[in-house]
Amino acid sequence: MHGDRRHATDSGRERARAIPGVGRPPWLLPLVLLVAGLAVNLATSPSLLLGTAFGAAPLAAAALWTARGTLLTGIAAVLAYAAVLLRGGPGWTEGLLRLGAVVAFGVLALAVNHALRHGEQRFASVRQVAEAVQFAVLPVPPGRIDGLTLAVRYEAAHAYARIGGDLYGAQRTPYGVRLLVGDVCGKGLDAVATVTVVLGAFREAAETEPELAAVADRIDHALLRERSQRAGQPDCLPGGDAGRSVEFVTAVLAELPPGPAGEPESVRIVSRGHPPPLLLSAGGAPVRTLEPDSYALPLGLGDMAGPAAVPPEGPDGGTGPVPFPPGALLLLHTDGVTEARNAEGVFYDPVARLRGRRFPGPGALLDALVADVHAHADGRTDDDMALLAVMRGPAPPPSPPRSGEPG
């Protein structure tokens, strides 16, 4: 993905920058093998020739270094073994055969290196195509909308996975700023197709439906219509009927209507089977979880569902908008955050981890949250994360630009 989507460093470019590929361990392994081979052979009797290290060195370089580094390692291995053979030991015939074996290992190493680099180029091409798809499907929203500062992040669970089923959207409407974060059942291109349906329905309904719950219903109907056109595809739900495609999206929608001064002063939430949003006050007070009074099934299961979820309880105990004071931060996220586990199997708790912390803006909040999730899970996340944060108030102080960051 773009901008705020973290990617693993391109190993092909790392290897291309190596001169001739020497760096931190394990990048030093080919040199270690060469030195070890020389040391062992020089420390033992000439009759006890050990050529394994000289054959292994170019193969290690093939996996770790550039083509030039692999070639130089192969030449060094041949010359080192030839120097060892000159000390005596086997006859010329056997010595030449052993030296030929090392040469063969060097040629094989060059072939392996070429295959690896070709594979990396193919991976890079696939990633570029996937990234372009994600750019088109999930455009970065504006950094400022009606007095609100926005930021988004998309974190892929796997380094080479650019296409996933998590989504976000933000739109200025006649009824205020409306937000959407969701998670599609499934992965890959089928999930991306569903994302396009959800976002298309959201953008259309958000402009025309006065009630936020009706926006969710319109998305639900769009998914049901799409499902009927794609009947017969594999089910997402275990135990689904053989001829019926069951596809759904957990989602949370938020609405920030304009107040008397034109700036949003409250937030309404509709939840469709999704983790609840979090509201962080400007002073770092306890994080509030915006739980709805009642819950509805995920989007796409409307033929099985009851009435849509109602907005969260207001401070007076009723069902109404929640105050959104200046400097407050609203965080919407997918379950890739709450389902991240550490080595002991403990799930990440964003409420506990964010409690008492202060952030100058939504971008800083998302950066800190993503880093904390990865630290909690020791970098072993199993699900993608889509995050959207919005702050009421002035834009945060300018910071060095990040590739693709909104604003």
Phi, psi and chi 1 to 4 in degrees:
 res  aa     phi    psi   chi1   chi2   chi3   chi4
   1 MET       - -180.0  -75.6  -62.9  -62.4      -
   2 HIS   -96.1  164.0   53.8   70.9      -      -
   3 GLY    48.5  -91.8      -      -      -      -
   4 ASP   -87.7    7.3  -55.9  -45.7      -      -
   5 ARG   -93.2  120.3  -55.9  172.4  175.5   98.1
   6 ARG   -79.0  139.5  -53.6  -71.6 -171.7  -93.2
   7 HIS  -126.0  152.3  -53.5  -43.4      -      -
   8 ALA   -69.9  150.5      -      -      -      -
   9 THR   -64.2  138.2  -57.2      -      -      -
  10 ASP   -67.3  111.4 -169.7  -32.2      -      -
  11 SER   -66.3  -28.9   59.9      -      -      -
  12 GLY   -64.1  -41.4      -      -      -      -
  13 ARG   -69.1  -34.2  -75.0 -179.5  -66.3 -177.8
  14 GLU   -61.1  -45.7  -79.6 -170.1   -1.1      -
  15 ARG   -67.6  -34.2  -72.9  164.6   54.2 -177.7
  16 ALA   -67.0  -27.7      -      -      -      -
  17 ARG   -82.8  -12.0  -73.0 -166.8  -64.0  -96.3
  18 ALA   -68.7  140.1      -      -      -      -
  19 ILE  -130.3   92.1  -54.2  175.7      -      -
  20 PRO   -93.9   41.9   32.9  -32.5      -      -
  21 GLY   116.7    6.6      -      -      -      -
  22 VAL   -80.7  137.4  178.7      -      -      -
  23 GLY  -166.2 -148.2      -      -      -      -
  24 ARG   -72.1  157.4  -61.8  171.3  -59.2  173.9
  25 PRO   -56.9  141.4  -22.9   32.0      -      -
  26 PRO   -85.9   12.5   33.5  -36.8      -      -
  27 TRP   -63.9  -20.4  -58.0   97.1      -      -
  28 LEU   -83.8   -4.0  -68.2  172.3      -      -
  29 LEU   -55.8  -44.9 -180.0   59.2      -      -
  30 PRO   -58.0  -42.6  -26.0   36.3      -      -
  31 LEU   -65.1  -39.7  -73.5  179.3      -      -
  32 VAL   -60.8  -40.9  170.5      -      -      -
  33 LEU   -64.9  -42.2  -70.2  171.4      -      -
  34 LEU   -63.8  -46.9  -73.8  175.1      -      -
  35 VAL   -64.4  -41.6  172.3      -      -      -
  36 ALA   -64.0  -40.1      -      -      -      -
  37 GLY   -62.4  -43.9      -      -      -      -
  38 LEU   -64.9  -44.7  -80.9  171.8      -      -
  39 ALA   -62.9  -43.7      -      -      -      -
  40 VAL   -66.4  -43.9  169.9      -      -      -
  41 ASN   -70.1  -35.9  -79.4  -79.1      -      -
  42 LEU   -73.3  -23.8  -67.1  176.5      -      -
  43 ALA   -89.5   -6.6      -      -      -      -
  44 THR  -116.4  175.7   57.4      -      -      -
  45 SER   -67.4  143.8  170.0      -      -      -
  46 PRO   -57.0  -22.0  -24.3   34.7      -      -
  47 SER   -77.9  -12.5   60.5      -      -      -
  48 LEU  -108.3   73.1  -61.6  175.2      -      -
  49 LEU   -78.9  132.6  -73.3  175.9      -      -
  50 LEU  -121.9  105.9  -61.7  173.7      -      -
  51 GLY  -103.4    3.1      -      -      -      -
  52 THR   -60.2  -43.4  -55.2      -      -      -
  53 ALA   -63.8  -34.8      -      -      -      -
  54 PHE   -70.9  -30.9  -61.0  110.3      -      -
  55 GLY   -77.5  -32.6      -      -      -      -
  56 ALA   -76.2  -28.7      -      -      -      -
  57 ALA   -59.1  -50.5      -      -      -      -
  58 PRO   -65.5  -31.1   19.3  -30.4      -      -
  59 LEU   -66.9  -39.1  -70.0  175.1      -      -
  60 ALA   -64.8  -39.4      -      -      -      -
  61 ALA   -64.9  -33.9      -      -      -      -
  62 ALA   -60.3  -36.5      -      -      -      -
  63 ALA   -83.0  -25.4      -      -      -      -
  64 LEU  -110.9  -25.8  -59.6  173.3      -      -
  65 TRP  -116.7 -178.8  -67.0   -1.8      -      -
  66 THR   -77.8  175.2   62.8      -      -      -
  67 ALA   -62.7  -40.8      -      -      -      -
  68 ARG   -64.1  -42.0 -175.2  168.5   70.5   94.3
  69 GLY   -63.6  -37.9      -      -      -      -
  70 THR   -65.4  -43.2  -58.0      -      -      -
  71 LEU   -62.8  -45.7  175.1   62.0      -      -
  72 LEU   -64.9  -35.9  -67.1  176.6      -      -
  73 THR   -66.2  -41.3  -56.4      -      -      -
  74 GLY   -62.1  -43.3      -      -      -      -
  75 ILE   -64.0  -43.3  -66.6  173.4      -      -
  76 ALA   -62.5  -38.3      -      -      -      -
  77 ALA   -65.7  -41.7      -      -      -      -
  78 VAL   -65.1  -46.1  171.6      -      -      -
  79 LEU   -64.9  -40.5  -66.6  176.5      -      -
  80 ALA   -64.9  -42.2      -      -      -      -
  81 TYR   -69.2  -35.5 -161.6   40.4      -      -
  82 ALA   -62.9  -40.2      -      -      -      -
  83 ALA   -63.5  -37.1      -      -      -      -
  84 VAL   -66.7  -40.4  169.6      -      -      -
  85 LEU   -65.8  -31.7  -70.8  172.8      -      -
  86 LEU   -67.3  -14.5  -69.0  175.5      -      -
  87 ARG   -71.4  -13.9  -64.0  175.5   61.2 -131.5
  88 GLY   114.0 -174.1      -      -      -      -
  89 GLY   117.0 -117.4      -      -      -      -
  90 PRO   -69.7  163.0   27.0  -34.3      -      -
  91 GLY   -70.0  173.8      -      -      -      -
  92 TRP   -61.4  -37.7  -79.4  104.1      -      -
  93 THR   -63.7  -50.5  -59.0      -      -      -
  94 GLU   -66.0  -37.2 -177.6  179.6  -10.0      -
  95 GLY   -63.0  -42.4      -      -      -      -
  96 LEU   -65.7  -37.1  -71.9  174.9      -      -
  97 LEU   -63.4  -42.6  -71.8  174.9      -      -
  98 ARG   -66.3  -40.4  -67.7 -166.8  179.9 -165.6
  99 LEU   -65.5  -37.7 -167.6   61.2      -      -
 100 GLY   -62.6  -34.4      -      -      -      -
 101 ALA   -64.2  -39.7      -      -      -      -
 102 VAL   -66.3  -39.5  175.2      -      -      -
 103 VAL   -60.6  -42.2  171.7      -      -      -
 104 ALA   -62.3  -39.2      -      -      -      -
 105 PHE   -62.8  -38.1  -85.0  112.5      -      -
 106 GLY   -65.1  -41.9      -      -      -      -
 107 VAL   -64.1  -43.7  173.1      -      -      -
 108 LEU   -60.7  -38.9  177.1   61.0      -      -
 109 ALA   -62.9  -39.5      -      -      -      -
 110 LEU   -62.9  -40.2  -72.8  172.2      -      -
 111 ALA   -65.0  -41.6      -      -      -      -
 112 VAL   -63.6  -43.2  170.1      -      -      -
 113 ASN   -61.4  -42.2 -179.0  -90.9      -      -
 114 HIS   -62.2  -42.9  174.3   76.5      -      -
 115 ALA   -64.1  -40.1      -      -      -      -
 116 LEU   -65.3  -44.0  -71.4  174.1      -      -
 117 ARG   -65.3  -36.7  -71.9 -170.4  -66.6  110.6
 118 HIS   -64.5  -41.2 -178.9   67.6      -      -
 119 GLY   -64.5  -38.5      -      -      -      -
 120 GLU   -64.2  -38.9  -74.2  174.2   -6.9      -
 121 GLN   -64.2  -38.4  -68.4  169.2   -1.9      -
 122 ARG   -66.8  -41.7  -67.4 -176.4   59.3 -172.4
 123 PHE   -60.5  -42.5  -91.9  123.7      -      -
 124 ALA   -62.9  -39.8      -      -      -      -
 125 SER   -64.2  -44.3  177.6      -      -      -
 126 VAL   -62.0  -41.9  170.8      -      -      -
 127 ARG   -64.7  -38.4  -69.9 -161.8  -59.1  -88.5
 128 GLN   -65.1  -41.1  -71.1  169.7   -0.6      -
 129 VAL   -64.1  -45.8  171.5      -      -      -
 130 ALA   -62.4  -38.8      -      -      -      -
 131 GLU   -64.7  -39.8 -170.7  172.2   50.7      -
 132 ALA   -63.9  -38.5      -      -      -      -
 133 VAL   -61.9  -45.1  171.5      -      -      -
 134 GLN   -66.5  -35.8  -73.7  -73.4   34.5      -
 135 PHE   -59.0  -42.8  -96.6  119.8      -      -
 136 ALA   -72.1  -39.3      -      -      -      -
 137 VAL   -78.5  -42.1  172.8      -      -      -
 138 LEU  -118.9   73.9  -72.2 -179.8      -      -
 139 PRO   -65.7  146.0   24.5  -33.3      -      -
 140 VAL   -70.8  127.3  177.4      -      -      -
 141 PRO   -69.7  164.1   25.8  -33.5      -      -
 142 PRO   -58.9  149.0  -20.5   30.7      -      -
 143 GLY   -73.9  -20.7      -      -      -      -
 144 ARG  -135.0  129.0  -68.2  -79.3  -67.6  173.1
 145 ILE  -139.5  117.5  -56.9  178.9      -      -
 146 ASP    48.2   51.2  -68.2  -13.0      -      -
 147 GLY    80.2    5.7      -      -      -      -
 148 LEU  -111.1  142.6  -59.5  172.1      -      -
 149 THR  -104.2  129.3  -54.2      -      -      -
 150 LEU  -118.2  152.4  -74.4   80.4      -      -
 151 ALA  -149.7  148.0      -      -      -      -
 152 VAL  -133.0  155.5  -65.1      -      -      -
 153 ARG  -141.4  145.0  -59.1  -73.6 -174.4  -87.6
 154 TYR  -129.5  117.6 -167.6  104.5      -      -
 155 GLU  -113.6  113.5  -72.8  -72.8  -44.8      -
 156 ALA   -77.8  140.2      -      -      -      -
 157 ALA   -68.8  -28.7      -      -      -      -
 158 HIS  -121.3  144.4  -55.9  -71.4      -      -
 159 ALA   -58.1  -37.6      -      -      -      -
 160 TYR   -97.0    5.4  -65.9  112.6      -      -
 161 ALA   -95.1  110.3      -      -      -      -
 162 ARG  -102.0  -25.1  -67.1  -67.1 -158.8  -90.4
 163 ILE  -103.5  122.5  -61.6 -178.6      -      -
 164 GLY  -139.6 -171.6      -      -      -      -
 165 GLY  -108.2    4.3      -      -      -      -
 166 ASP   -82.5  151.2  -71.8    8.3      -      -
 167 LEU  -149.5  161.0   60.7   97.8      -      -
 168 TYR  -149.4  157.8   52.2   73.2      -      -
 169 GLY  -158.1  150.8      -      -      -      -
 170 ALA  -146.3  136.5      -      -      -      -
 171 GLN  -151.2  136.6 -171.7  164.7  -28.1      -
 172 ARG   -81.9  130.2  177.3 -168.2  -71.7  113.3
 173 THR  -133.9  170.1   75.5      -      -      -
 174 PRO   -62.4  -14.0  -23.6   34.0      -      -
 175 TYR  -106.7    9.1  -46.7  101.4      -      -
 176 GLY   115.1 -174.0      -      -      -      -
 177 VAL   -81.0  128.5  177.3      -      -      -
 178 ARG  -117.9  137.9  -75.1  175.3  166.1  173.7
 179 LEU  -123.8  154.5  -48.3  172.4      -      -
 180 LEU  -145.7  133.2  167.9   68.7      -      -
 181 VAL  -133.4  134.0  165.8      -      -      -
 182 GLY  -148.8  171.1      -      -      -      -
 183 ASP  -140.9  116.9 -172.1   -4.5      -      -
 184 VAL   -82.3  141.8  177.5      -      -      -
 185 CYS   -70.1  109.2  163.5      -      -      -
 186 GLY   122.6  175.6      -      -      -      -
 187 LYS  -137.0  174.8  -61.3  -71.5 -177.1 -177.5
 188 GLY    74.9 -158.9      -      -      -      -
 189 LEU   -65.8  -34.2  -68.1  175.9      -      -
 190 ASP   -62.3  -40.7  -72.4  -19.8      -      -
 191 ALA   -65.6  -38.8      -      -      -      -
 192 VAL   -63.9  -38.2  172.2      -      -      -
 193 ALA   -61.0  -40.6      -      -      -      -
 194 THR   -66.8  -38.6  -58.4      -      -      -
 195 VAL   -58.1  -42.4  167.8      -      -      -
 196 THR   -63.9  -38.1   60.5      -      -      -
 197 VAL   -64.3  -46.4  172.9      -      -      -
 198 VAL   -62.6  -48.9  171.6      -      -      -
 199 LEU   -67.3  -36.9  -69.5  177.9      -      -
 200 GLY   -63.1  -45.0      -      -      -      -
 201 ALA   -66.1  -38.1      -      -      -      -
 202 PHE   -62.5  -47.1  167.5   71.5      -      -
 203 ARG   -64.1  -36.2  -71.8  163.9 -174.6  152.4
 204 GLU   -73.2  -48.3  178.7 -176.7   -1.5      -
 205 ALA   -70.0  -34.6      -      -      -      -
 206 ALA   -62.0  -27.8      -      -      -      -
 207 GLU   -80.1  -23.7  -72.1  -75.5  -20.1      -
 208 THR  -117.4  -23.6   57.5      -      -      -
 209 GLU   -90.7  121.7  -65.6  -69.0  -13.3      -
 210 PRO   -67.3  -30.7  -17.5   30.1      -      -
 211 GLU  -101.6  137.7  -63.5  -63.2  -33.4      -
 212 LEU   -65.7  -37.1 -170.7   60.0      -      -
 213 ALA   -61.4  -33.3      -      -      -      -
 214 ALA   -68.8  -31.5      -      -      -      -
 215 VAL   -61.6  -45.5  177.0      -      -      -
 216 ALA   -61.5  -39.6      -      -      -      -
 217 ASP   -64.2  -38.5  -71.2  -21.9      -      -
 218 ARG   -64.2  -40.5  -72.2  -87.0  -64.6  -85.6
 219 ILE   -64.1  -41.7  -59.2  173.2      -      -
 220 ASP   -58.5  -45.8 -176.4   76.7      -      -
 221 HIS   -63.7  -38.3  -64.9  156.0      -      -
 222 ALA   -63.2  -40.2      -      -      -      -
 223 LEU   -68.4  -38.8  -72.9  171.5      -      -
 224 LEU   -63.5  -40.7  -68.9  173.9      -      -
 225 ARG   -64.6  -42.2 -177.0  171.3   60.2 -111.4
 226 GLU   -65.1  -38.3 -178.8   71.0   11.0      -
 227 ARG   -62.8  -41.0 -179.9 -160.0  -58.7  171.1
 228 SER   -64.0  -27.8   67.8      -      -      -
 229 GLN   -82.5  -16.1  -63.3  173.1   -2.4      -
 230 ARG  -118.5   30.3  -69.7  159.9   49.4 -176.0
 231 ALA   -58.9  143.8      -      -      -      -
 232 GLY   100.8   -8.1      -      -      -      -
 233 GLN   -77.9  161.7  -67.0 -174.7    1.0      -
 234 PRO   -59.0  144.4  -21.9   31.5      -      -
 235 ASP   -76.1  150.3  -67.5   -4.8      -      -
 236 CYS   -89.5  -29.7  -81.9      -      -      -
 237 LEU   -84.4  133.9  -70.0  178.1      -      -
 238 PRO   -63.9  137.7   21.4  -30.6      -      -
 239 GLY    80.6   15.1      -      -      -      -
 240 GLY   -68.4  161.7      -      -      -      -
 241 ASP   -64.8  146.5  -63.6  -24.9      -      -
 242 ALA   -61.7  -37.9      -      -      -      -
 243 GLY   -99.5   11.8      -      -      -      -
 244 ARG  -123.8  131.8 -177.0 -175.4 -179.7 -153.4
 245 SER   -89.7  122.3  173.9      -      -      -
 246 VAL  -109.1  110.3 -179.8      -      -      -
 247 GLU  -130.4  133.9 -170.8  171.7   67.0      -
 248 PHE  -144.5  167.3   63.0   88.9      -      -
 249 VAL  -138.2  121.8 -180.0      -      -      -
 250 THR   -79.7  140.0   67.4      -      -      -
 251 ALA  -155.0  154.9      -      -      -      -
 252 VAL  -131.6  133.7   61.1      -      -      -
 253 LEU  -115.0  143.4  -65.3   89.6      -      -
 254 ALA  -129.9  145.9      -      -      -      -
 255 GLU  -131.2  129.1  177.7 -177.8  -87.2      -
 256 LEU  -119.5   89.7  -62.6  102.8      -      -
 257 PRO   -74.0  154.0   26.5  -32.5      -      -
 258 PRO   -70.3  140.7   23.6  -32.0      -      -
 259 GLY   -87.9 -172.2      -      -      -      -
 260 PRO   -57.2  -32.7  -24.8   34.1      -      -
 261 ALA   -89.5    5.2      -      -      -      -
 262 GLY    90.5   -9.6      -      -      -      -
 263 GLU  -102.8  138.3 -175.5  175.1  -55.1      -
 264 PRO   -58.0  134.2  -24.5   34.3      -      -
 265 GLU  -121.7   -2.8  -61.6  177.9   -5.2      -
 266 SER  -149.8  169.1   62.3      -      -      -
 267 VAL  -139.3  139.1   56.5      -      -      -
 268 ARG  -116.3  148.3  -64.1  170.7   64.0   91.6
 269 ILE  -129.3  140.2  -58.8  -65.7      -      -
 270 VAL  -126.1  124.9  166.3      -      -      -
 271 SER  -112.3  133.9  176.7      -      -      -
 272 ARG  -123.9   74.6  -59.4  -60.0  -68.4  -95.6
 273 GLY    71.0   28.1      -      -      -      -
 274 HIS  -118.6  154.3 -161.1   79.1      -      -
 275 PRO   -55.0  138.0  -25.6   33.7      -      -
 276 PRO   -70.3  149.5   26.2  -34.5      -      -
 277 PRO   -67.5  164.1  -16.0   29.7      -      -
 278 LEU  -119.5  141.8  -56.5  178.6      -      -
 279 LEU  -117.2  117.8 -174.0   62.0      -      -
 280 LEU  -107.2  126.5  -68.7   74.6      -      -
 281 SER   -77.3  164.8   71.7      -      -      -
 282 ALA   -66.8  -26.7      -      -      -      -
 283 GLY   -92.3    6.6      -      -      -      -
 284 GLY    75.5   24.7      -      -      -      -
 285 ALA   -69.3  174.0      -      -      -      -
 286 PRO   -50.3  140.3  -29.2   35.3      -      -
 287 VAL   -74.1  132.2  178.8      -      -      -
 288 ARG   -97.6  130.4 -179.5  175.0 -179.1 -178.9
 289 THR   -92.7  123.2  -57.6      -      -      -
 290 LEU   -89.4   78.0  -59.6 -174.8      -      -
 291 GLU   -81.0  138.4  -66.4  -83.3    3.4      -
 292 PRO   -76.9  159.2   27.8  -33.3      -      -
 293 ASP   -64.4  -36.9  -81.0  -15.4      -      -
 294 SER  -142.0  164.6   60.8      -      -      -
 295 TYR  -120.1  149.4  -65.2   88.5      -      -
 296 ALA  -120.9  161.7      -      -      -      -
 297 LEU   -67.4  159.9  -70.2  174.8      -      -
 298 PRO   -58.8  162.0  -24.6   34.2      -      -
 299 LEU   -64.1  140.7  -58.6  171.3      -      -
 300 GLY    97.3   -6.9      -      -      -      -
 301 LEU  -116.6   26.5  -57.7  179.2      -      -
 302 GLY   -62.6  -25.5      -      -      -      -
 303 ASP   -70.9  -10.0   51.3   -8.3      -      -
 304 MET  -110.8   -4.8  -49.4  175.1 -172.5      -
 305 ALA   -98.9  162.9      -      -      -      -
 306 GLY   -94.8 -153.3      -      -      -      -
 307 PRO   -65.7  155.1   21.8  -32.3      -      -
 308 ALA   -68.4  158.4      -      -      -      -
 309 ALA   -64.4  148.4      -      -      -      -
 310 VAL   -95.1  163.7  -62.4      -      -      -
 311 PRO   -61.0  160.5  -22.4   33.2      -      -
 312 PRO   -67.0  159.9   24.5  -33.4      -      -
 313 GLU   -61.8  137.5  -78.2 -166.6    6.6      -
 314 GLY   -82.8  176.8      -      -      -      -
 315 PRO   -62.9  -24.9   -1.5    2.7      -      -
 316 ASP   -83.7    2.6   58.3   -1.3      -      -
 317 GLY    91.0   -6.8      -      -      -      -
 318 GLY   -88.3 -172.1      -      -      -      -
 319 THR  -104.7  104.9   56.6      -      -      -
 320 GLY  -162.6 -174.7      -      -      -      -
 321 PRO   -62.8  148.8  -20.1   32.1      -      -
 322 VAL   -97.2  132.3  172.5      -      -      -
 323 PRO   -58.2  141.0  -24.3   33.8      -      -
 324 PHE  -126.7   84.7 -169.5   48.1      -      -
 325 PRO   -73.6  165.3   25.8  -33.0      -      -
 326 PRO   -58.1  138.4  -24.9   34.3      -      -
 327 GLY    83.8   -8.3      -      -      -      -
 328 ALA   -72.3  153.9      -      -      -      -
 329 LEU  -122.3  130.1  -77.1  159.9      -      -
 330 LEU  -106.6  128.6  176.9   67.9      -      -
 331 LEU  -119.8  122.7  170.1   65.1      -      -
 332 LEU  -113.1  136.7  -76.1   66.3      -      -
 333 HIS  -150.4  162.7   61.1   85.6      -      -
 334 THR   -95.0  175.3   55.8      -      -      -
 335 ASP   -75.9   -0.2   59.2    8.1      -      -
 336 GLY   -62.1  -22.8      -      -      -      -
 337 VAL   -77.7  -54.8  173.3      -      -      -
 338 THR   -76.1  -15.4   53.2      -      -      -
 339 GLU  -101.0    3.8  -67.2 -173.9   -1.3      -
 340 ALA   -70.7  130.1      -      -      -      -
 341 ARG  -121.7  150.2  -69.2 -178.1  -72.3 -176.5
 342 ASN   -89.4 -174.1   61.5   15.0      -      -
 343 ALA   -62.2  -26.1      -      -      -      -
 344 GLU   -88.2    1.8  -71.6   73.0   37.4      -
 345 GLY    83.5   12.9      -      -      -      -
 346 VAL   -83.4  128.2  177.8      -      -      -
 347 PHE   -73.7  151.4  -70.6  100.8      -      -
 348 TYR   -71.9  133.4 -176.6   84.1      -      -
 349 ASP  -115.1   99.1 -177.7   -0.8      -      -
 350 PRO   -65.3  -29.9   22.3  -31.9      -      -
 351 VAL   -63.8  -48.4  174.3      -      -      -
 352 ALA   -68.3  -37.6      -      -      -      -
 353 ARG   -76.0  -25.2  -53.8  -75.7  -70.3 -141.2
 354 LEU   -98.5   -7.9  -65.1  174.6      -      -
 355 ARG   -60.7  129.9 -177.0 -179.8  -63.1  124.6
 356 GLY    80.6   -2.6      -      -      -      -
 357 ARG   -91.7  149.3  -59.6 -178.5   63.3  179.9
 358 ARG  -119.4  142.5  -58.2  179.3   63.5  178.5
 359 PHE  -132.8  137.8  -57.0   96.0      -      -
 360 PRO   -73.3  -15.5   26.0  -34.6      -      -
 361 GLY  -172.4  173.9      -      -      -      -
 362 PRO   -64.9  -34.3   21.5  -32.1      -      -
 363 GLY   -63.1  -43.3      -      -      -      -
 364 ALA   -64.7  -38.4      -      -      -      -
 365 LEU   -60.4  -47.9  165.7   62.3      -      -
 366 LEU   -68.7  -38.0  -62.9 -173.2      -      -
 367 ASP   -60.0  -45.8  -75.4  -19.6      -      -
 368 ALA   -66.2  -40.1      -      -      -      -
 369 LEU   -66.1  -46.1  179.9   61.1      -      -
 370 VAL   -61.2  -45.1  167.9      -      -      -
 371 ALA   -62.6  -38.3      -      -      -      -
 372 ASP   -69.9  -38.5 -160.4   36.1      -      -
 373 VAL   -62.9  -44.6  169.5      -      -      -
 374 HIS   -65.3  -38.4  -75.7  -56.5      -      -
 375 ALA   -65.6  -40.8      -      -      -      -
 376 HIS   -62.8  -43.2  175.2   79.9      -      -
 377 ALA   -90.0    4.4      -      -      -      -
 378 ASP    55.3   36.7 -164.2   23.5      -      -
 379 GLY    77.5    3.5      -      -      -      -
 380 ARG  -106.0   70.1  -60.9 -173.7  -58.2  -90.5
 381 THR   -87.7  143.7   53.1      -      -      -
 382 ASP  -105.5   -7.1  -63.0  -36.1      -      -
 383 ASP  -139.7  152.5 -161.6    2.4      -      -
 384 ASP   -67.4  160.2  -64.0   -9.9      -      -
 385 MET  -129.1  125.9  -67.0 -173.7  -68.2      -
 386 ALA  -114.4  129.7      -      -      -      -
 387 LEU  -133.1  139.7  -53.5  101.9      -      -
 388 LEU  -136.5  128.0 -171.8  156.6      -      -
 389 ALA  -128.2  144.5      -      -      -      -
 390 VAL  -136.8  139.6   57.1      -      -      -
 391 MET  -124.0  137.4 -177.4 -174.5   74.9      -
 392 ARG   -89.1  127.6  178.7 -173.3  169.4 -166.9
 393 GLY   131.7 -172.0      -      -      -      -
 394 PRO   -66.5  156.1   24.8  -33.9      -      -
 395 ALA   -64.4  146.4      -      -      -      -
 396 PRO   -66.8  162.4   24.4  -33.2      -      -
 397 PRO   -54.7  145.8  -21.7   31.7      -      -
 398 PRO   -61.5  145.3   22.4  -31.8      -      -
 399 SER  -132.3  166.0   56.5      -      -      -
 400 PRO   -54.0  134.4  -25.8   34.7      -      -
 401 PRO   -62.9  142.8   24.0  -33.3      -      -
 402 ARG  -109.8  143.4  -62.4  162.3   50.8   88.6
 403 SER   -57.0  116.6  173.7      -      -      -
 404 GLY    80.2    4.1      -      -      -      -
 405 GLU   -72.7  137.4 -177.7  166.6  -12.3      -
 406 PRO   -61.3  146.4   18.7  -29.3      -      -
 407 GLY    94.3      -      -      -      -      -
